[in-house]
Every structure is written in structure tokens, then in C-alpha cells.
Amino acid sequence: MCITSTRRDPGSPDEVVSWARVYLEPGDAKAVAGDLEESRRLIADSIEARTGRAVKRVVQQVRAVGVPVEAATHLGVEPGSPGLARSARTPTSPEVSSSPKPS
């Protein structure tokens, strides 16, 4: 299941600082969907808090990208602007999250 969310700067709540497309198992998505917009915790920590299942290891990659149109709309930047994409997954699951951020 795919959920999109944004994170805001706590010091400037009107400023979106990241946009994420998160892929989760349906049960996990239902358990944490309400946490994604407001929480500052890691998604893996939210899954553990809501389901009791701990994530022991996360593999992450960060790369430079042109911010995609969908993310740019939420971030208030021009599509193609320089940004960072972060992919994180547990070693035995599909991708957990991917978050373009303007740089």
C-alpha cells in the first residue's frame, strides 16, 4: 500500500520540508497512517509502537535528483529543482520510503 505524506518545519509550521511516498504492508499502513503527518519519529519506530514488531535494520540510499512534479507541488519548488531522494527499506521487505527534499 502506498501512502504519501509531508513533514513540516517545527519552527515554521507553514513550511513543508519533505514529501514522502511510503510503501507499507496494508496492516502496517492502517496502523501508522495517522502518525505520518504529525509525528517526527521514524516510520519504523511508529510501526514498532503500533504493532509491537521491531525493525532491526534499515538499508538507506541517498542520491541527488531533480524534484519530481508531484513532490514539487507539495514542497513549493519548481519541478526539476535540485533535491535529495532518500530510499529506505528493511532487508526483507519492499521499499519503505522515498522522500525527495529540496536542497
C-alpha positions, 0 to 999 in steps of 0.5 A: 500500500502506498501512502504519501505524506509531508513533514513540516518545519517545527519552527515554521509550521507553514513550511513543508520540508519533505514529501514522502511516498511510503510503501507499507504492508496494508496492516502496517499502513492502517496502523501508522497512517495517522502518525505520518503527518504529525509525528517526527519519529521514524516510520519504523519506530511508529510501526514498532509502537503500533504493532509491537514488531521491531525493525532491526535494520534499515538499508538507506540510499541517498542520491541527488535528483531533480524534484519530481512534479508531484513532490514539487507541488507539495514542497513549493519548488519548481519541478526539476529543482535540485533535491535529495531522494532518500530510499529506505527499506528493511532487508526483507521487505519492499521499499519503505520510503522515498522522500525527495527534499529540496536542497 
